[in-house]
Amino acid sequence: MIHDGQAPEILCPMTSATPAPFRVRIGVRSYEVDVNGHVNHAVYHQYAEHARMEHFRAAGLSQAALGARGVTVVLLSTTARFRAELRAGEEIEVDSEITFGEGRSFTMGHRIVRDHDVDGASVDPTPAADVECTLGLMDLTERRLVTGPRALLAAAASRPDVLPGPVRT
């Protein structure tokens, strides 16, 4: 099933005890393909962004909810490791796992996996890319990162069970 804009099904909620990834499904669209016949490299970052925003949305962390607390999520860095090409018509699953540390930033890792071919037939899951993002919460008045993003996000979330991830040491 392709994600249709409704709240995604939560396959396994994340808690600090069981940090299973949040997942969304996406169909590869023809306009995402470059002259080489496969998905353009920048689109992999868009897939990760989509999973990240849906993860926040499923936790009840819309831009409005964060803005009401005077913060917003900002991307500090992103890297992708490409593992297999994707083609128009294939279907992918993109997961999203959050790791919090002690400082002002946190990471979200995303694995992009092809699991349906261009004809819609199930195929053995094939990792297509790993994307890792470093994020922070920015205070909208001070325009600076805030300390303790895990606590702020959990307090603002209507579904905090979807949000917490492991603490990196």
Buried (B, 14 or more C-beta within 10 A) or exposed (E): EEBEEEEBEBEEBBBEEEBBBBBBBBBBEEEBBEEEEBBBEEBBBBBBBBBBBBBBBBBBBBEEBBEEBBBEBEEBEBEBEBBEBBBBBBBBBBBBBBBBEEEBBBBBBBBBBBBBEEEEEEEEEBEBBBBBBBBBBBBEEEEEBBEBBBEBBBEBBEBBEBBBBBEEE
